[in-house]
Amino acid sequence: MEKSIWFLDQNDMPTHWYNIQADLPVPMPPVLHPGTGKPVTPDDLAPLFPMELIKQEVSTERWIEIPEEVQEIYRTWRPTNLYRARRLEKALDTPAKIFYKYEGTSQAGSHKPNTAVAQAYYNKKEGIKRIATETGAGQWGSALAMGCAFFDIECKVYMVRISYDQKPYRRILMETWGATCVPSPSTETKAGRDMLEKWPDCPGSLGLAISEAVEDALSRDDTHYSLGSVLNHVLLHQTIVGEETRKQMEMADAYPDIIVGCVGGGSNFAGQFLPWIRDKISGKKPDMRIICVEPESCPTITKGAYAYDFGDVAGMTPLLKMYTLGHTFIPPPIHAGGLRYHGMAPIISHLNKLGLVEATAAHQTAIFEAGIKFARTEGIITAPEACHDVKIAIDEAIKCKESGEAKTILIAHSGHGHFDLSSYAKYLSGELTDYSYPEEDVKKAMQDLPKV
Ligand SMILES: Cc1ncc(COP(=O)(O)O)c(C=O)c1O
């Protein structure tokens, strides 16, 4: 019998997150205070985050134990399955072996609960009663709404206006889990009001929604801020995905030659590839390729600058050294809402700069074409974000057909697209168009980078 799924028993679920900071060949550049330009201290971050998360942000301990209360909640949907895409392989007539680790079976439909639950837990432990956050496509907002419901914390979500309008059901999910969700820009914060005054129909951006959520958190003692991607502790929590996959690939007697995943802020893909990249760094698997895929319309790594920048539009966050399209970037309203962020996780940016991970970009019509192929062979309706990885995996599998190589390709499949059907409808009716972010706009935005 040819197996297509590798189940991992709950007894074998990893009990520790993997921290890449222990194994980096060159340490990460420091995070800087936006006012002084000096490295931030834990006290600078304390109004926004619980101290345990601040410690994780800078920790160089290799393994960080997952608290039992978090493991208990993980066990409501984890471990997730590893699949072999045999029907896709057959349809492509490729000798490549295509595996995918599927995070769409969490209650919220994506990888985001892996960190949402952990963040809600650490906030609860510190006595926090309310959390403010932003959301793009609504995946993060719904995951945090669920995490907060499990720990009885109030949750306020600023949702990028264009997604709020495109995806009303995501808002209803958040409300069902007990969160309050408003479109961003909103009239509830200065950052939102300032933008609405300048641009009443502003479609919003993740950078702007972050400004609103940070301002909200700073204005109340009972409230912290929570970010669903980019930061080191978020990537750390996602490593449960790659650690499970390592065990499952071993069960399948396989090892990836290529790992491919989409990057918005970088959390799902890092969660998959960080546990593997240690083999590349140590020299055990020097030829393994790790490919980050981003939209042509938001080409942060492929066209952005590697520089210190703010994480938000209003310039309230600390300065992160990362690939950026400039914090003033307002992305075009493409259908992969979760990939419309101007910056990239500092860890991924650093690893790209060191030549350990590569990046490529894809157009939205091509990624939906790949998503349709995946749906018609494997059955899964893939989130538009994850269709980016499927597209590049298919391209690599076709290259294998041409070269006759039987490479092993691992897709970091971050979630289902059940709430993205209006985007599929647009593709199916031929209404979707492609858009490349112009080089001149990137150059213009670079003029607003903070001077460091
Ligand atoms: C399904 C899915 N995949 C990927 C992403 C991109 O985020 P990240 O790069 O942090 O994984 C999102 C963001 O909302 C998402 O919802």
The ligand as an SDF file (V2000), in Angstrom:
LIG
                    3D

 16 16  0  0  0  0  0  0  0  0999 V2000
   -3.1720   31.1790    5.5420 C   0  0  0  0  0  0  0  0  0  0  0  0
   -2.0940   32.1980    5.6990 C   0  0  0  0  0  0  0  0  0  0  0  0
   -0.8720   31.9180    5.2290 N   0  0  0  0  0  0  0  0  0  0  0  0
    0.1370   32.7910    5.3330 C   0  0  0  0  0  0  0  0  0  0  0  0
   -0.0560   34.0340    5.9060 C   0  0  0  0  0  0  0  0  0  0  0  0
    1.1040   34.9840    5.9450 C   0  0  0  0  0  0  0  0  0  0  0  0
    1.5840   35.2380    7.2060 O   0  0  0  0  0  0  0  0  0  0  0  0
    2.9660   34.6280    7.6810 P   0  0  0  0  0  0  0  0  0  0  0  0
    3.9760   34.9930    6.6480 O   0  0  0  0  0  0  0  0  0  0  0  0
    3.2200   35.2540    8.9840 O   0  0  0  0  0  0  0  0  0  0  0  0
    2.7790   33.1650    7.7770 O   0  0  0  0  0  0  0  0  0  0  0  0
   -1.2990   34.3860    6.4260 C   0  0  0  0  0  0  0  0  0  0  0  0
   -1.5110   35.6820    7.0660 C   0  0  0  0  0  0  0  0  0  0  0  0
   -2.5700   36.0750    7.4210 O   0  0  0  0  0  0  0  0  0  0  0  0
   -2.3420   33.4430    6.3120 C   0  0  0  0  0  0  0  0  0  0  0  0
   -3.5530   33.7250    6.7620 O   0  0  0  0  0  0  0  0  0  0  0  0
  1  2  1  0
  2  3  1  0
  2 15  2  0
  3  4  2  0
  4  5  1  0
  5  6  1  0
  5 12  2  0
  6  7  1  0
  7  8  1  0
  8  9  2  0
  8 10  1  0
  8 11  1  0
 12 13  1  0
 12 15  1  0
 13 14  2  0
 15 16  1  0
M  END
$$$$
